[in-house]
Structures are given as C-alpha cells and as structure tokens.
Amino acid sequence: MTEIGTKLKPVPKRPAVAIVTSYWGDARTEAVGASRVLAGALALHADVTVIHLADDEPATYADSVFEVRRVSVRGAEPTRAMLLRQALAARNGSGDVPAAGLALLSEYDGEAPGVLEVLEATDPVSVVLVGSYQPWDLVALGRGHRRVVTVPFCSERPLFASELAALIEAADVVGAIHPGEFAEIAAAAPERASDVVALDIAFGSNAHARAEELAGIGKIGPYSLLVRSFPEGGPRAEATVGCEVLRYALDGFPVAEVDGNTWWLTAKKGIGPLRVGKNRVNFARLVAHAKVMVDVRPQGPVGRLAIEAMLYGVPIVVPDDSAAKAHAEAANGGLWYRDEGELFDETRAIIKTPLGDRLAEQARAYAEKRHGDIDAFTARVAALVLGIRSPVDS
C-alpha cells in the first residue's frame, strides 16, 4: 500500500508499432498465420497498427487487439506479376534479372502510396515489413528516423537478388523465419550478416494431444500420417500419392490421411473415414501419436506443420527446397524428397529401422529448444522490433 505523500511513478506509455503486410485477413495460409503470431507477440509490448496492403477500398477497423488500416494497392495485376516472376525465376534463378524485367514487375505489382500517409498519421517508433511484397517507396521510409525491421518470407514467392537487397537496405535489422532463409539473407548482404536475427517463431504444442490418442485409431497400433491439405481451405496437393498407395508402398503399414475436411484411415481391414471432429485439436492428436508425418502439401514459407510435428517428437518427410526441409535438416529430425520414390524409401526407413527413433529424439530436442518457449519468443520479438530487453529476459 502506498503511503500518503509518496509520489507514484508514472505508468510508461506503450510504444506504437506498425506492421506493413499483405498477409492479413481470413486466408488460411502459413504466411497469414505467422503474421498474426508475430503481431500477437508484439502486442504484449506495444500498441500495434496493422497496415494491410489489399485490393479493397481503404478502411479502418478493429481486429482483436489490433487496429487495422487497410491501404489500397492501385493498378496491381497479380496474375501477370506471378507469371512474369516465375518465368524470370526459371531463367535466372534468384540472381539478378534484366532491369526491364524488374521495371515491368514493379508495374504489375501496383503501388500503395497510402502507406506513407498512415505512417505519418500514426507515427510509430518501429515499422515491421512482413513479407517481400512492399509496393511502396521504401526509400522514403528513411532508416534512422524510426527503427525498421524486415521479415521477408523469402520462400513465399520467387525473390530476386536486387529485391532482397532493397529490403535489407531499408531495414536496421532483418528477421529470418527459418534456417535456410537466415543463410540466404546473410549471403545476399555479407556486410549486414550481423543484423540478421533468427526469429524462431514459437507455436507451442498441445499437452492433451500428447496424452490422448485420437478416438478410434488406437486399436490399429503404429501408423503413418499423410497430409495432403490442412487446415481446410489451405493449399492442397492434387496429383500426389494417397493413403492406399502409401500403405501399399509401406508393405501394409497403416496410414491415416488428412485432406482438408476429409480424413481417412487405411489398414488391414480396408479404408474408411475417420469419424471425428475435423479440428486443430484432433489434428494435433493425430500428429502426436504418428510414427512419421509425410507432408505432400504445397509448402508455405514457415514450415509450421513441420515444427509442430517435431515438437511432439514425430519425424517428418517433407518436400525438398522448402522451409520444412530447412527445419528437418537443421534438426536432423526428418528427411526430404524430390520424387515419390524417395518419399517411399524414406518413409519406409523411418518406420522400419532404428533411424526413426533417432530422428524422433533429435526432432523433439531441436523443436523444444528453438520453437517451444512462447515467453522466449515474445522476448525475441521485443528485442527485434523495439530494441529492448523484455521483462521475461530480466
């Protein structure tokens, strides 16, 4: 209790921070999910305004604890931009491309001059650029006036050397979302390598999922999990192996398949639907008790399902050249494939040899250390964006 006459210390004002991104809204993609996790961690330390780059009319509205300022992108032609970017990437890789190609890409990406107006009105102490799609004048942002952080999500779309260099040059510090991205950013600007920080986004795990098997699946014994699409409405693998083909390749080893809102189980008695609620809790149960998780989905820039599986000590088999592969390689917690033959061989090795147990142990150790501590993650976000030590560090 404060004594009479004691002068109370003023409550410090929470700093204002702006996140500029096209990854917001209701889309069920890894990029949108990761943006929300990052914004949520930051909201523990600051008042967060999300500047959402979109093709809708400008608007201001509340979204949970965030104020969202939607800024219109004018003149964008996303289909043409995507096709041109893929064509240039196929010809040039991630290196430099002709200036004319970059100029045409910039035209197709459109422009969002309203971003600078919102920044002037909100006057944040820090600006976080989430995603490489930033169709506005980054030079006008001006390093030095406020802290600028870039989290580029390099693998979300083909990104050329000059584009990555511009994002790095605009920032005081760069957050890398996975180990492969860390190496790519550091290689693109060796003189700024010390300004690249591993973000190590934390998703946590469900303790109940570890303790409780999914209803109706415990009687079949060990099984592998094949993921074609999750959550419902997310990216889906069309022409790929199904659970029956994978079970045949695994010499009859049972396979559960998640395909959006359709879940199957194939075992000795044939194939049938898994009659359970198709929600994230039951999905976590299905992952946590699998012998291996085989992910054949089109991959996102974060590798979230790979991280979550490894947190449960489940080895992963994932596509080559993906964020998930970067986690599997860094952890020695899984394998990656270039074709179906490799997928079959690697999955068989995990379920039928001691390799599976070694990968499981290494996967859990890596994931718990790097991605399992929510408090440590929020502290990293505070240090990254605000340049301060969080109370959890004290």
PESUL-V462498 format. One line per field, one symbol per residue. phi: phi as a letter, one per 20 degrees, with the letter a starting at -180 (. if undefined). A space follows every 50 residues. Layout:
# PESUL-V462498
phi: ???
This chain:
# PESUL-V462498
phi: .fffnfeffffffffecdddaeebndfedfffffffffffffffdbedde eeebeefgacbeclededdedfeemfcfffffffffffffedmeffcggf ffffggfffmbcffgffffffelfeccdednfecebfffffmfofbfccd cflgefbgcegfffffffffdebceeebgffgffffffbgfdgfeecffl gddmceffffecffgndffengbddddeaafgnegceeebfdfffffffe lnfgcdcdcmeddcccbgeodbfeecfecfffffffffdefaddddfgee edmffffffffemdfcccfflbfffffgffeldacccdbfffgfffffff edcfggffffffffgffffecedfffffffffffedmceegfef
